[in-house]
Amino acid sequence: MISRPWRVLTGAALLGAVLGLWLMGAHPQFSGGGYLATGTEAARADAVLAERFHAGLPDLVLRADARSPVTDEPVARAGLGLTAGLARQPGVERVYSYWNTGAAELLGADRRGALLVVDLAGDDATTARAAERLVPRFTGRHGPLRVSATGTSYVSAQATSVSRHELLRAEMLGVPLTGLALLLAFGSPVAALLPVLTGLFAVLGAYPLLCALATAMPVSALATNLVTALGFGLAVDYGLFLVSRHRQELAATGGDNREATLRTMRTAGRTVFFSSGTIAVCLTPMLLLPVPFLRSLACAGIAVVMCSGLATALLPALLVLLGRWIDRGDPFARWRRERSDESPLWRRVARAATARPLLAGGSCVLLLAASALPFTHVRFGVTDYRVLPPELESHAVAAGIGRDFALPWDRAVTVLLPATDAVEQEAEVTGYARRLSARPDVSRVVTGLGTYAHGREVAGPTPGSLLQITDGGTWLAVTGSGPTSQDPALVRTLRALPSPGPHLVTGTPARVLDTKSALAHSVPFIGALLIGCVLVLLFLFTGSVVIPLKAVVLAALSLSASFGAMVLVFQEGHLRGLLGPFTVTGELETSMPVVMFCFAFGVSVDYELFLIARIQEEYRAGADCRDAVVGGIARTGRVITTASVLVALAVLPLLTSHVVLLKMFGCGIALAVLVDATVVRGILVPAFMRLAGRANWWAPAPLPRLHRRLGLHTAFLPSAPAGAVPAQQKQTLRKKIRT
């Protein structure tokens, strides 16, 4: 990179141009779903229902409202025409409406509204595209009917559209803010531009990887926003660390630009290499989780992190070419104090923390523990239409259907009897339905043979009842009588009760319960695997077993405080006005704590690496434990704080998002990195290391030998004294030494 900088930059420019042109013509198909666990009982039941009964969650639901009852002849004629027109469209498998089935649940309470339920062919991405194509044609005025739309596929389509627009807005807002922050930190437009260039190149390289992944597996549309913001933030962080270290080495080597660049890459460059690898390792265990949304985020996150690390490989070529120009043109030179490698503020903070480590560290632990208390009463749920802003059509229509129709699609529990013939075994099916409806926790049971409540039949079969019967199988819709919080208990009860034959239980409550259970069983193993990998990587980096354990414990403590804030804001609705309007559901999306843990844990370890690398250099240079800690924090505190602010700025546009998941991720990551860079790195780490003393670098006897044999020890480069000799005199000195 250093010996042929122009070739490197020319190749990078050509690659960037090719990627940019390719992206202009790319039309990736991202998924809007994938939040439910696969391989569960509910998932198996859904597959059977879709294959044999053509039933399941409605892909597209149209609500048709009229000024007169929908049974009036002109309205009914328009409704039948709308149903037939929809059924003829490409990609539509079947259409059920009140007018062609007579199902009571498809009729509004005021009898002036009716529903059309549309099943679409294909996977999530295909059905979302079909919904996006069909909705403009079949909504609005159709004779006496005013038609609006919702449904899982249309929610997915609208979420993708909102995410696409907000991704562009995030880039337009985040890049100038980041550049301004870097200009204030560096004082030089050239130095500020270098990290921004690495960030843009990282995003430019990562987005085609996301598009390629979308052709091989479902990739969530939200992944583009989450990982692009974080990828840009990480790449800018890496550029910041390298440029800051290069300026220090340039002063230490007396202006020898080549030597300063080599020293920078041996120290800060090595740390960047370990950092990107560590964050990628933190995301890798997510590939084992049974939720497609999380697996897609893991793949996309690993791709973006590796691109962020590779993008910094361009900096040596740029640094060699720029040389002293990196410090030119400071617009704030008149007001800025004399530049120093150290931060006086962080030196004072580190000295205070190491002077009374028990008091400082204990106070911080109590503060973080108190912040984490709200997480003890967290409630989890699975995302639905409420993830979108209330003013969007899919959200508003779904909420209206819940109020005006007796269609309990979010509460009905489906009991599938795949080997029970409802005609030949009518007595068994009827008796089973009566027994279920007589239970105090059941409101009613709808079968293909009739509707039952309180242990007796209250309505006979309708034309729509035929949808629940097929050759050799049937299914029942059971609605609970208690509040929504009791639905999981009803699912467990239905699975435990005997039935006329083998049975499977699904429905929204069962899907949510199975997703929570699958994650609860997977997360402990995934967390242990993640922590184990991080401990190994940190040992390879430091040669110590104490520092890796300390890093894991402090990172977990910092993250728990962020989780507590998420419960206060997004589950309970406190401080809602600061983040803009969003729907408070009383729950946190099940997958978001997992996503936040993996991403924020990786960033926390990232800052640990940069801090410990500098402390270890000071320690090996002969400083005692306290002086090494204070010196390391004084030299890196300003950079780490700036880096955390840059990551917060990179995800700041997500806080203004209209999608609750993006808002939650942006808020959680920004809070986690800021707390970690200030409270944890500035106070907890120096207090702990002061108490541990020489034990910080301890490892059992065989491990240091293994570490030395692997050749992964920290590259120690002693800083040059204040009166360092110029570069021209170094060659003469080297010749004399050789002689």
Helices and strands as residue ranges (DSSP letters): H 5-25, H 41-48, I 49-53, E 60-65, H 73-87, E 92-97, H 98-101, G 104-106, E 113-120, H 124-138, E 140-142, E 145-150, H 152-186, H 189-216, H 221-252, H 257-264, I 265-269, H 270-283, G 284-288, H 292-311, G 312-314, H 315-322, G 323-327, H 344-355, H 357-372, G 373-377, E 380-381, G 385-387, H 393-404, E 413-417, H 426-437, E 442-447, E 450-453, E 456-459, G 463-468, E 469-470, E 473-480, G 484-486, H 487-496, E 504-507, H 508-542, H 546-566, I 567-571, H 576-579, E 588-589, H 592-620, H 625-655, H 660-675, I 676-684, H 685-692, G 693-697, H 702-710, H 727-738
